[in-house]
Structures are given as C-alpha cells and as structure tokens.
Amino acid sequence: MNGTNYLSWSKNQHIPIYCGSCWAQGTTSAIADRFNIKYWKNLTTPVALNAQAIVNCNAGGNCNGGDPSDVYAYAQIYGIPHSSCEQYSAHNLDTGMCTAIDLCKECTWPPCPVGQTCQDQCWAVDFKKHYVSRFTEVIGEAQMKAELYHHGPISCGIQATNTFEQTYKGGIY
C-alpha cells in the first residue's frame, strides 16, 4: 500500500517435518499483518506471531489440522506471543498440556541436537501478549472482499475432504 509492504514473510509449515498447521500459520500471519498495518508508524520491529505456540496450546488444532476461527478466540482471551518466543518445530506437544514454557522460553548453550527437545535446558520467560479486541465471521466473496478492503488480511478455512484432495488441481477454489 503506497509503496509499503505490511505483510509477514512466507512460511513453510512442513519444515523441519510435515505438520498440518496451515490454519495456525495463516491466522497468526493475518493477525500480525493487521497489527503492522494499524501501528506501522509506531513500530520499531514488525509484529510476527508464534504459530508453534498456537499448535502447542491446541488453540484451534494441532499438526493434524485446525480451525482458524479458534485462533482468534484464543488471541482475544489469552494473547499470542511474538514469533521469537518459540522455535517452530512442526510437532504436537508430547504431553498435550500447554504450560508457560510451551509459550515462550529461553534455553542454555549449546543448541539442542536435531530430534531432541532438551526442555531440561530451558525455562519459561515473560512475554508481550498480542490480543485481538474483536473478530467476526465473514461468509462469501462479497464479505471477504469488504473485510480485506476495510481492515486488511483475513484467514480462511476450507474443509479438505477426500473428494477435494482427489479433484483439486490448483487455482482459486
């Protein structure tokens, strides 16, 4: 817009391993982009929100898929940490319980070897929480266009049924 790019960077939900977290990646990006648009003149660093913390806390789903609308509800109640709080690891929590260390942590040197968690070398830290004040459901092309025009990026979900996966070849669905 007017020569300024407010959008987050492109993310790959399947690195380092496959994780069906598109719902978390897309929604945290859309929310962050709205913060960047709204507060651009007052930001020293662009906002980027943590998709792994959303997966860790089952705030809409996990690596097996999820619902973007639940991320907004979670963000309204609990807030979402910055992307620097948790390294994206593309996996569900082994315990299934989200604790403070699963939202934002610091760890000692040396870095954890690939394939290990090394949680015993980490501790929870306080973090700034990014909240959404309100959210609404938009349905259909006209409402989606209006929301994009007036407020910026949105996140969308699609039911990826077996029929869809077998017949969809690309393009706008």
GUMI-127591 format. One record per atom (N, C-alpha, C): x, y, z; residue in one letter; residue number from 1; atom name. Coordinates in Angstrom, 1 decimal. Example, Ala and Ser with C-alpha at 12.3 -4.5 7.8 and 13.67 -1.06 7.14 Angstrom:
% residues 2
      xx      yy      zz  type  seq  atom
    13.2    -5.7     7.8     A    1     N
    12.3    -4.5     7.8     A    1    CA
    13.2    -3.3     7.8     A    1     C
    12.8    -2.2     7.1     S    2     N
    13.7    -1.1     7.1     S    2    CA
    12.9     0.0     7.9     S    2     C
This chain:
% residues 173
      xx      yy      zz  type  seq  atom
     0.8    -1.2     0.0     M    1     N
     0.0     0.0     0.0     M    1    CA
     0.9     1.2     0.0     M    1     C
     0.7     2.1    -1.0     N    2     N
     1.5     3.3    -1.1     N    2    CA
     3.0     3.0    -1.0     N    2     C
     3.5     1.9    -1.5     G    3     N
     4.9     1.6    -1.5     G    3    CA
     5.4     0.9    -0.3     G    3     C
     4.5     0.6     0.7     T    4     N
     4.9     0.0     1.9     T    4    CA
     4.4    -1.4     2.0     T    4     C
     5.2    -2.4     2.2     N    5     N
     4.8    -3.8     2.4     N    5    CA
     4.5    -4.1     3.8     N    5     C
     3.3    -4.4     4.2     Y    6     N
     3.0    -4.7     5.6     Y    6    CA
     2.9    -6.1     5.9     Y    6     C
     3.1    -7.0     4.9     L    7     N
     2.9    -8.4     5.1     L    7    CA
     4.0    -9.1     5.7     L    7     C
     3.6   -10.2     6.4     S    8     N
     4.6   -11.1     7.0     S    8    CA
     5.4   -11.8     5.9     S    8     C
     6.4   -12.5     6.3     W    9     N
     7.2   -13.3     5.4     W    9    CA
     6.5   -14.6     5.1     W    9     C
     6.9   -15.2     4.0     S   10     N
     6.3   -16.5     3.6     S   10    CA
     6.9   -17.6     4.6     S   10     C
     6.0   -18.5     5.0     K   11     N
     6.4   -19.6     6.0     K   11    CA
     6.1   -20.9     5.3     K   11     C
     6.9   -21.9     5.8     N   12     N
     6.7   -23.3     5.3     N   12    CA
     6.3   -24.1     6.5     N   12     C
     5.1   -24.6     6.6     Q   13     N
     4.6   -25.3     7.7     Q   13    CA
     5.2   -26.7     7.8     Q   13     C
     5.9   -27.2     6.8     H   14     N
     6.4   -28.5     6.7     H   14    CA
     7.9   -28.6     7.0     H   14     C
     8.5   -27.6     7.5     I   15     N
    10.0   -27.6     7.8     I   15    CA
    10.1   -27.5     9.4     I   15     C
    10.7   -28.3    10.1     P   16     N
    11.6   -29.4     9.6     P   16    CA
    11.0   -30.7     9.2     P   16     C
     9.7   -30.9     9.6     I   17     N
     9.0   -32.1     9.2     I   17    CA
     7.5   -31.7     8.9     I   17     C
     6.8   -32.7     8.3     Y   18     N
     5.4   -32.4     7.9     Y   18    CA
     4.6   -32.0     9.2     Y   18     C
     3.8   -30.9     9.1     C   19     N
     2.9   -30.5    10.1     C   19    CA
     1.7   -29.8     9.4     C   19     C
     0.5   -30.3     9.6     G   20     N
    -0.7   -29.6     9.0     G   20    CA
    -1.1   -28.4     9.8     G   20     C
    -0.2   -27.4     9.9     S   21     N
    -0.5   -26.2    10.7     S   21    CA
    -0.8   -25.0     9.9     S   21     C
    -1.3   -25.2     8.7     C   22     N
    -1.6   -24.1     7.8     C   22    CA
    -2.6   -23.1     8.5     C   22     C
    -3.6   -23.7     9.2     W   23     N
    -4.6   -22.9     9.9     W   23    CA
    -3.9   -22.0    11.0     W   23     C
    -2.9   -22.4    11.6     A   24     N
    -2.1   -21.6    12.6     A   24    CA
    -1.2   -20.6    11.9     A   24     C
    -0.5   -21.1    10.9     Q   25     N
     0.4   -20.2    10.2     Q   25    CA
    -0.3   -19.0     9.5     Q   25     C
    -1.4   -19.3     8.8     G   26     N
    -2.1   -18.3     8.1     G   26    CA
    -2.8   -17.3     9.0     G   26     C
    -3.3   -17.8    10.1     T   27     N
    -4.1   -17.0    11.0     T   27    CA
    -3.1   -16.1    11.8     T   27     C
    -2.0   -16.6    12.3     T   28     N
    -1.1   -15.8    13.0     T   28    CA
    -0.5   -14.7    12.1     T   28     C
    -0.3   -15.1    10.8     S   29     N
     0.2   -14.1     9.8     S   29    CA
    -0.8   -13.0     9.6     S   29     C
    -2.1   -13.4     9.4     A   30     N
    -3.1   -12.4     9.1     A   30    CA
    -3.3   -11.4    10.3     A   30     C
    -3.3   -11.9    11.5     I   31     N
    -3.4   -11.1    12.7     I   31    CA
    -2.2   -10.2    12.8     I   31     C
    -1.0   -10.7    12.6     A   32     N
     0.3    -9.9    12.7     A   32    CA
     0.2    -8.8    11.6     A   32     C
    -0.2    -9.1    10.4     D   33     N
    -0.3    -8.1     9.4     D   33    CA
    -1.2    -7.0     9.7     D   33     C
    -2.3    -7.3    10.4     R   34     N
    -3.2    -6.2    10.8     R   34    CA
    -2.6    -5.3    11.8     R   34     C
    -1.8    -5.9    12.8     F   35     N
    -1.1    -5.1    13.7     F   35    CA
    -0.1    -4.2    13.0     F   35     C
     0.6    -4.7    12.0     N   36     N
     1.6    -4.0    11.2     N   36    CA
     1.0    -2.8    10.5     N   36     C
    -0.2    -3.1     9.9     I   37     N
    -0.9    -2.0     9.2     I   37    CA
    -1.4    -0.9    10.1     I   37     C
    -2.0    -1.3    11.2     K   38     N
    -2.5    -0.4    12.2     K   38    CA
    -1.5     0.5    12.9     K   38     C
    -0.4    -0.1    13.3     Y   39     N
     0.6     0.6    14.1     Y   39    CA
     1.9     0.8    13.4     Y   39     C
     1.9     0.8    12.1     W   40     N
     3.2     0.9    11.3     W   40    CA
     4.1     2.0    11.7     W   40     C
     3.5     3.2    11.9     K   41     N
     4.4     4.4    12.2     K   41    CA
     5.0     4.3    13.6     K   41     C
     4.4     3.5    14.5     N   42     N
     4.9     3.4    15.8     N   42    CA
     5.8     2.1    16.1     N   42     C
     5.9     1.3    15.1     L   43     N
     6.7     0.0    15.3     L   43    CA
     8.1     0.2    15.0     L   43     C
     9.0    -0.3    15.8     T   44     N
    10.4    -0.4    15.5     T   44    CA
    10.8    -1.7    14.8     T   44     C
    10.0    -2.7    15.2     T   45     N
    10.2    -4.0    14.5     T   45    CA
     8.8    -4.5    14.2     T   45     C
     8.6    -5.1    13.0     P   46     N
     7.3    -5.6    12.6     P   46    CA
     6.8    -6.7    13.5     P   46     C
     5.5    -6.8    13.7     V   47     N
     5.0    -7.9    14.6     V   47    CA
     5.0    -9.2    13.8     V   47     C
     5.4   -10.2    14.4     A   48     N
     5.3   -11.6    13.9     A   48    CA
     4.8   -12.5    15.0     A   48     C
     3.8   -13.2    14.8     L   49     N
     3.2   -14.0    15.9     L   49    CA
     3.6   -15.5    15.8     L   49     C
     3.6   -16.2    16.9     N   50     N
     4.1   -17.5    17.0     N   50    CA
     3.1   -18.6    16.8     N   50     C
     3.2   -19.2    15.6     A   51     N
     2.4   -20.3    15.2     A   51    CA
     2.6   -21.6    16.1     A   51     C
     3.9   -21.8    16.5     Q   52     N
     4.2   -23.0    17.2     Q   52    CA
     3.5   -23.0    18.6     Q   52     C
     3.4   -21.8    19.2     A   53     N
     2.7   -21.6    20.5     A   53    CA
     1.3   -22.0    20.3     A   53     C
     0.7   -21.6    19.2     I   54     N
    -0.7   -21.9    18.9     I   54    CA
    -0.9   -23.4    18.8     I   54     C
     0.0   -24.1    18.1     V   55     N
    -0.1   -25.5    17.9     V   55    CA
     0.1   -26.2    19.3     V   55     C
     1.1   -25.7    20.1     N   56     N
     1.4   -26.3    21.4     N   56    CA
     0.2   -26.2    22.3     N   56     C
    -0.6   -25.1    22.2     C   57     N
    -1.7   -24.9    23.1     C   57    CA
    -3.0   -25.4    22.5     C   57     C
    -3.0   -26.1    21.4     N   58     N
    -4.2   -26.6    20.7     N   58    CA
    -5.2   -25.5    20.6     N   58     C
    -4.8   -24.3    20.3     A   59     N
    -5.6   -23.1    20.1     A   59    CA
    -6.3   -23.1    18.8     A   59     C
    -7.0   -24.2    18.5     G   60     N
    -7.7   -24.4    17.3     G   60    CA
    -7.4   -25.7    16.6     G   60     C
    -6.4   -26.4    17.0     G   61     N
    -6.0   -27.6    16.4     G   61    CA
    -4.6   -28.0    16.7     G   61     C
    -4.0   -28.8    15.8     N   62     N
    -2.6   -29.2    16.0     N   62    CA
    -2.0   -29.5    14.6     N   62     C
    -1.0   -30.3    14.6     C   63     N
    -0.3   -30.7    13.3     C   63    CA
    -1.2   -31.6    12.4     C   63     C
    -2.4   -32.0    12.9     N   64     N
    -3.3   -32.7    12.2     N   64    CA
    -4.4   -31.9    11.6     N   64     C
    -4.3   -30.6    11.7     G   65     N
    -5.3   -29.6    11.1     G   65    CA
    -5.9   -28.9    12.2     G   65     C
    -6.7   -27.8    11.8     G   66     N
    -7.3   -27.0    12.8     G   66    CA
    -8.3   -26.0    12.2     G   66     C
    -8.8   -25.1    13.0     D   67     N
    -9.8   -24.1    12.7     D   67    CA
    -9.3   -22.7    12.9     D   67     C
    -9.1   -21.9    11.9     P   68     N
    -8.6   -20.5    12.1     P   68    CA
    -9.4   -19.7    13.0     P   68     C
   -10.8   -19.9    13.1     S   69     N
   -11.6   -19.1    13.9     S   69    CA
   -11.2   -19.3    15.4     S   69     C
   -10.8   -20.4    15.8     D   70     N
   -10.4   -20.7    17.2     D   70    CA
    -9.2   -20.0    17.6     D   70     C
    -8.3   -19.7    16.6     V   71     N
    -7.1   -18.9    16.9     V   71    CA
    -7.5   -17.5    17.3     V   71     C
    -8.5   -16.9    16.6     Y   72     N
    -8.9   -15.5    17.0     Y   72    CA
    -9.5   -15.5    18.4     Y   72     C
   -10.3   -16.6    18.7     A   73     N
   -10.9   -16.7    20.1     A   73    CA
    -9.8   -16.8    21.1     A   73     C
    -8.8   -17.6    20.8     Y   74     N
    -7.7   -17.8    21.8     Y   74    CA
    -6.9   -16.4    21.9     Y   74     C
    -6.7   -15.7    20.8     A   75     N
    -6.0   -14.5    20.9     A   75    CA
    -6.7   -13.4    21.7     A   75     C
    -8.1   -13.5    21.6     Q   76     N
    -8.9   -12.5    22.3     Q   76    CA
    -8.8   -12.7    23.8     Q   76     C
    -8.7   -14.0    24.2     I   77     N
    -8.7   -14.3    25.7     I   77    CA
    -7.3   -14.3    26.3     I   77     C
    -6.4   -15.0    25.6     Y   78     N
    -5.1   -15.2    26.1     Y   78    CA
    -3.9   -14.4    25.6     Y   78     C
    -4.1   -13.9    24.3     G   79     N
    -3.0   -13.2    23.6     G   79    CA
    -2.0   -14.2    23.0     G   79     C
    -1.3   -13.8    22.0     I   80     N
    -0.4   -14.6    21.3     I   80    CA
     1.0   -14.1    21.4     I   80     C
     2.0   -14.9    21.7     P   81     N
     3.4   -14.4    21.8     P   81    CA
     4.0   -14.1    20.5     P   81     C
     5.1   -13.3    20.5     H   82     N
     5.9   -13.0    19.3     H   82    CA
     6.5   -14.2    18.8     H   82     C
     6.9   -14.2    17.5     S   83     N
     7.5   -15.4    16.9     S   83    CA
     8.8   -15.8    17.5     S   83     C
     9.5   -14.9    18.2     S   84     N
    10.8   -15.1    18.8     S   84    CA
    10.7   -16.0    20.0     S   84     C
     9.5   -16.2    20.6     C   85     N
     9.3   -16.9    21.8     C   85    CA
     9.5   -18.4    21.7     C   85     C
     9.1   -19.0    20.6     E   86     N
     9.2   -20.4    20.4     E   86    CA
     9.7   -20.7    19.1     E   86     C
    10.7   -21.6    19.0     Q   87     N
    11.2   -22.0    17.6     Q   87    CA
    10.1   -22.9    17.0     Q   87     C
     9.8   -22.7    15.7     Y   88     N
     8.9   -23.5    15.0     Y   88    CA
     9.5   -24.9    14.9     Y   88     C
     8.9   -25.9    15.5     S   89     N
     9.4   -27.3    15.4     S   89    CA
     8.5   -28.2    14.6     S   89     C
     7.3   -27.8    14.2     A   90     N
     6.4   -28.6    13.4     A   90    CA
     6.0   -29.9    14.1     A   90     C
     5.7   -29.8    15.4     H   91     N
     5.2   -31.0    16.1     H   91    CA
     4.2   -30.7    17.2     H   91     C
     3.4   -31.6    17.5     N   92     N
     2.5   -31.5    18.6     N   92    CA
     3.2   -31.8    19.9     N   92     C
     2.7   -31.2    21.0     L   93     N
     3.3   -31.5    22.3     L   93    CA
     3.2   -32.9    22.7     L   93     C
     4.2   -33.5    23.3     D   94     N
     4.1   -34.9    23.7     D   94    CA
     3.1   -35.1    24.9     D   94     C
     3.0   -34.1    25.7     T   95     N
     2.2   -34.1    26.9     T   95    CA
     0.8   -33.7    26.7     T   95     C
     0.5   -32.9    25.6     G   96     N
    -0.8   -32.5    25.4     G   96    CA
    -1.3   -31.3    26.3     G   96     C
    -0.4   -31.0    27.2     M   97     N
    -0.7   -29.9    28.1     M   97    CA
     0.2   -28.7    27.8     M   97     C
    -0.5   -27.5    27.6     C   98     N
     0.3   -26.3    27.3     C   98    CA
     0.6   -25.6    28.6     C   98     C
     1.9   -25.4    28.9     T   99     N
     2.4   -24.7    30.1     T   99    CA
     3.1   -23.5    29.6     T   99     C
     3.6   -22.7    30.6     A  100     N
     4.3   -21.4    30.3     A  100    CA
     5.5   -21.6    29.4     A  100     C
     6.2   -22.7    29.6     I  101     N
     7.4   -23.0    28.8     I  101    CA
     7.1   -23.3    27.3     I  101     C
     5.8   -23.7    27.1     D  102     N
     5.4   -24.0    25.7     D  102    CA
     4.9   -22.8    24.9     D  102     C
     4.9   -21.6    25.6     L  103     N
     4.5   -20.4    25.0     L  103    CA
     5.7   -19.5    24.7     L  103     C
     6.7   -19.4    25.7     C  104     N
     7.8   -18.6    25.5     C  104    CA
     9.0   -19.0    26.4     C  104     C
    10.1   -19.3    25.8     K  105     N
    11.2   -19.9    26.6     K  105    CA
    12.6   -19.3    26.2     K  105     C
    13.5   -19.5    27.1     E  106     N
    14.9   -19.3    26.8     E  106    CA
    15.6   -20.6    27.1     E  106     C
    16.7   -20.8    26.4     C  107     N
    17.5   -22.1    26.6     C  107    CA
    19.0   -21.8    26.7     C  107     C
    19.7   -22.7    27.4     T  108     N
    21.1   -22.5    27.5     T  108    CA
    21.9   -23.0    26.3     T  108     C
    23.1   -22.7    26.2     W  109     N
    24.0   -23.1    25.2     W  109    CA
    24.5   -24.5    25.6     W  109     C
    24.8   -25.4    24.7     P  110     N
    24.8   -25.3    23.2     P  110    CA
    23.4   -25.6    22.7     P  110     C
    23.1   -25.3    21.4     P  111     N
    21.8   -25.6    20.8     P  111    CA
    21.5   -27.1    21.0     P  111     C
    20.2   -27.4    21.0     C  112     N
    19.7   -28.7    21.2     C  112    CA
    20.0   -29.5    19.9     C  112     C
    20.5   -30.7    20.0     P  113     N
    20.7   -31.5    18.7     P  113    CA
    19.3   -31.8    18.0     P  113     C
    19.4   -32.0    16.7     V  114     N
    18.2   -32.3    15.9     V  114    CA
    17.5   -33.5    16.5     V  114     C
    16.2   -33.5    16.6     G  115     N
    15.5   -34.7    17.0     G  115    CA
    15.3   -34.8    18.5     G  115     C
    15.9   -33.8    19.3     Q  116     N
    15.8   -33.8    20.7     Q  116    CA
    15.1   -32.5    21.2     Q  116     C
    14.4   -32.6    22.4     T  117     N
    13.7   -31.4    22.8     T  117    CA
    14.6   -30.6    23.8     T  117     C
    15.4   -31.2    24.6     C  118     N
    16.3   -30.5    25.6     C  118    CA
    15.5   -29.5    26.5     C  118     C
    14.3   -29.8    26.8     Q  119     N
    13.5   -28.9    27.7     Q  119    CA
    14.1   -28.7    29.0     Q  119     C
    14.9   -29.7    29.5     D  120     N
    15.6   -29.5    30.8     D  120    CA
    16.6   -28.4    30.8     D  120     C
    17.0   -27.9    29.6     Q  121     N
    17.9   -26.8    29.5     Q  121    CA
    17.2   -25.5    29.2     Q  121     C
    15.9   -25.5    29.3     C  122     N
    15.1   -24.3    29.0     C  122    CA
    14.2   -23.9    30.2     C  122     C
    13.8   -22.6    30.2     W  123     N
    12.9   -22.1    31.2     W  123    CA
    11.9   -21.1    30.6     W  123     C
    10.8   -21.0    31.2     A  124     N
     9.7   -20.1    30.7     A  124    CA
    10.2   -18.7    31.0     A  124     C
     9.8   -17.7    30.1     V  125     N
    10.1   -16.3    30.3     V  125    CA
     8.8   -15.5    30.0     V  125     C
     8.7   -14.4    30.7     D  126     N
     7.6   -13.5    30.4     D  126    CA
     7.6   -13.0    29.0     D  126     C
     6.5   -12.6    28.4     F  127     N
     6.5   -12.1    27.0     F  127    CA
     5.3   -11.2    26.9     F  127     C
     5.4   -10.3    25.8     K  128     N
     4.3    -9.5    25.5     K  128    CA
     3.2   -10.3    24.8     K  128     C
     2.0   -10.1    25.2     K  129     N
     0.9   -10.8    24.6     K  129    CA
     0.2    -9.9    23.6     K  129     C
    -0.1   -10.4    22.4     H  130     N
    -0.8    -9.7    21.3     H  130    CA
    -2.2   -10.2    21.3     H  130     C
    -3.2    -9.3    21.6     Y  131     N
    -4.6    -9.6    21.7     Y  131    CA
    -5.3    -9.1    20.5     Y  131     C
    -6.4    -9.8    20.1     V  132     N
    -7.4    -9.2    19.2     V  132    CA
    -8.6    -8.7    20.0     V  132     C
    -9.1    -7.5    19.7     S  133     N
   -10.1    -7.0    20.5     S  133    CA
   -11.5    -7.5    20.1     S  133     C
   -11.6    -7.9    18.8     R  134     N
   -12.9    -8.4    18.4     R  134    CA
   -12.6    -9.2    17.1     R  134     C
   -13.5   -10.1    16.7     F  135     N
   -13.4   -10.8    15.4     F  135    CA
   -14.8   -11.2    15.0     F  135     C
   -15.0   -11.4    13.8     T  136     N
   -16.3   -11.8    13.3     T  136    CA
   -16.1   -12.8    12.1     T  136     C
   -17.2   -13.5    11.8     E  137     N
   -17.2   -14.4    10.7     E  137    CA
   -17.6   -13.7     9.5     E  137     C
   -16.8   -14.0     8.4     V  138     N
   -17.2   -13.4     7.1     V  138    CA
   -17.5   -14.6     6.2     V  138     C
   -18.6   -14.5     5.5     I  139     N
   -19.0   -15.6     4.6     I  139    CA
   -19.2   -15.1     3.2     I  139     C
   -18.6   -15.8     2.3     G  140     N
   -18.8   -15.4     0.9     G  140    CA
   -17.9   -14.4     0.3     G  140     C
   -17.8   -14.4    -1.0     E  141     N
   -16.8   -13.5    -1.7     E  141    CA
   -17.0   -12.0    -1.4     E  141     C
   -18.3   -11.5    -1.3     A  142     N
   -18.5   -10.1    -1.1     A  142    CA
   -18.1    -9.7     0.3     A  142     C
   -18.4   -10.4     1.3     Q  143     N
   -18.0   -10.1     2.7     Q  143    CA
   -16.5   -10.2     2.8     Q  143     C
   -15.9   -11.2     2.2     M  144     N
   -14.4   -11.3     2.2     M  144    CA
   -13.7   -10.1     1.6     M  144     C
   -14.2    -9.7     0.5     K  145     N
   -13.6    -8.6    -0.2     K  145    CA
   -13.7    -7.3     0.6     K  145     C
   -14.9    -7.1     1.2     A  146     N
   -15.2    -5.9     2.0     A  146    CA
   -14.2    -5.9     3.3     A  146     C
   -14.1    -7.0     3.9     E  147     N
   -13.2    -7.1     5.1     E  147    CA
   -11.8    -6.9     4.7     E  147     C
   -11.3    -7.4     3.6     L  148     N
   -10.0    -7.2     3.1     L  148    CA
    -9.7    -5.7     2.8     L  148     C
   -10.7    -5.1     2.2     Y  149     N
   -10.6    -3.7     1.8     Y  149    CA
   -10.5    -2.8     3.0     Y  149     C
   -11.4    -3.0     4.0     H  150     N
   -11.6    -2.1     5.1     H  150    CA
   -10.6    -2.4     6.3     H  150     C
   -10.2    -3.6     6.4     H  151     N
    -9.4    -4.0     7.6     H  151    CA
    -8.1    -4.7     7.4     H  151     C
    -7.9    -5.3     6.2     G  152     N
    -6.7    -6.0     5.9     G  152    CA
    -6.9    -7.5     5.8     G  152     C
    -5.7    -8.2     5.9     P  153     N
    -5.8    -9.7     5.8     P  153    CA
    -6.7   -10.4     6.7     P  153     C
    -7.2   -11.5     6.1     I  154     N
    -8.1   -12.4     6.8     I  154    CA
    -7.5   -13.8     6.7     I  154     C
    -8.0   -14.7     7.6     S  155     N
    -7.6   -16.1     7.4     S  155    CA
    -8.9   -16.8     7.1     S  155     C
    -8.7   -17.9     6.3     C  156     N
    -9.8   -18.7     5.8     C  156    CA
    -9.6   -20.1     6.1     C  156     C
   -10.6   -20.9     6.2     G  157     N
   -10.5   -22.3     6.3     G  157    CA
   -11.3   -23.0     5.2     G  157     C
   -10.9   -24.2     4.9     I  158     N
   -11.6   -25.0     3.8     I  158    CA
   -11.6   -26.4     4.3     I  158     C
   -12.7   -27.1     4.1     Q  159     N
   -12.8   -28.5     4.5     Q  159    CA
   -12.2   -29.3     3.4     Q  159     C
   -11.0   -29.8     3.7     A  160     N
   -10.2   -30.6     2.7     A  160    CA
   -10.7   -32.1     2.8     A  160     C
   -11.8   -32.4     2.2     T  161     N
   -12.3   -33.7     2.2     T  161    CA
   -11.5   -34.6     1.2     T  161     C
   -11.8   -35.9     1.3     N  162     N
   -11.1   -36.8     0.3     N  162    CA
   -11.4   -36.4    -1.1     N  162     C
   -12.7   -36.1    -1.4     T  163     N
   -13.1   -35.7    -2.7     T  163    CA
   -12.3   -34.4    -3.2     T  163     C
   -12.2   -33.4    -2.3     F  164     N
   -11.5   -32.2    -2.6     F  164    CA
   -10.0   -32.6    -2.9     F  164     C
    -9.4   -33.4    -2.1     E  165     N
    -8.0   -33.7    -2.3     E  165    CA
    -7.8   -34.4    -3.6     E  165     C
    -8.7   -35.2    -4.0     Q  166     N
    -8.6   -36.0    -5.2     Q  166    CA
    -8.9   -35.2    -6.5     Q  166     C
    -9.7   -34.2    -6.4     T  167     N
   -10.1   -33.5    -7.6     T  167    CA
    -9.5   -32.1    -7.8     T  167     C
    -9.1   -31.5    -6.7     Y  168     N
    -8.5   -30.1    -6.8     Y  168    CA
    -7.1   -30.2    -7.4     Y  168     C
    -6.9   -29.4    -8.5     K  169     N
    -5.6   -29.4    -9.2     K  169    CA
    -4.9   -28.1    -9.1     K  169     C
    -5.5   -27.0    -8.6     G  170     N
    -4.9   -25.7    -8.5     G  170    CA
    -5.8   -24.6    -8.9     G  170     C
    -5.4   -23.4    -8.6     G  171     N
    -6.3   -22.2    -8.9     G  171    CA
    -7.1   -21.8    -7.7     G  171     C
    -8.1   -20.9    -8.0     I  172     N
    -9.0   -20.4    -7.0     I  172    CA
   -10.1   -21.4    -6.8     I  172     C
   -10.4   -21.7    -5.6     Y  173     N
   -11.5   -22.7    -5.3     Y  173    CA
   -12.6   -22.0    -4.7     Y  173     C
